[in-house]
């Protein structure tokens, strides 16, 4: 790996190229949008394919956080 050229995919000048690449891959049928973005395994410390996940319904609590935008009004927040 060439760590001198390391980049983050959401950097302003790189983001459009990343979006374009994913759109092209999707249009060619090489990637798909599944029902889950990521299945993270805390024990394996890695992402796991949908094909490797055994789903189960469990009661739980879903929390939502609103982060206020600095200098914004009372309705300005990052969802």
Secondary structure, 3 states (H helix, E strand, C coil): CCHHHCCCCCCHHHHHHHHHHHHHHHHCCCCCCCCCCCCEECCCCEECCHHHCCCCCCCCCCCCCCEECCCCCCCCEEC
